[in-house]
Amino acid sequence: MRHLTRWLTGRQQRTKQPLRPAQVRDRRFTVRRHGLDPFEIRAFLHEVADELAVAQAAAVAVREENVRIRRALHTWQGGQSGKHRYR
C-alpha cells in the first residue's frame, strides 16, 4: 500500500494525512512516447478514488458506531454498579 501511495501521490514518504479521493482523481502522469493510454489511466484513477471514498466513509461510520457503543456500555455499567451492594 505504501508503494501505491507513493506512486499515486508522487510523495517519497507517506505523511500522517490519509490519501484523499481527490488526490487520486487529480494525479497527473508524464506522458511518454509509447506510454499508457491517458484516458484509461484517468478512468482507473476515478474508479480507485470512488472506492477509496466508500472505504473512508465506512471507516467513519464504524468509528461513530464504536463511540455510540462505548457510551451505551458506560451508561449501562454505571447503572449496574448501584445495584450490587457487598456486605
Rosetta blueprint (number, residue, H / E / L):
1 M L
2 R H
3 H H
4 L H
5 T H
6 R H
7 W H
8 L H
9 T H
10 G L
11 R L
12 Q L
13 Q L
14 R L
15 T L
16 K L
17 Q L
18 P L
19 L L
20 R L
21 P H
22 A H
23 Q H
24 V H
25 R H
26 D H
27 R L
28 R L
29 F L
30 T L
31 V L
32 R L
33 R L
34 H L
35 G L
36 L L
37 D L
38 P H
39 F H
40 E H
41 I H
42 R H
43 A H
44 F H
45 L H
46 H H
47 E H
48 V H
49 A H
50 D H
51 E H
52 L H
53 A H
54 V H
55 A H
56 Q H
57 A H
58 A H
59 A H
60 V H
61 A H
62 V H
63 R H
64 E H
65 E H
66 N H
67 V H
68 R H
69 I H
70 R H
71 R H
72 A H
73 L H
74 H H
75 T H
76 W H
77 Q H
78 G H
79 G H
80 Q H
81 S H
82 G L
83 K L
84 H L
85 R L
86 Y L
87 R L
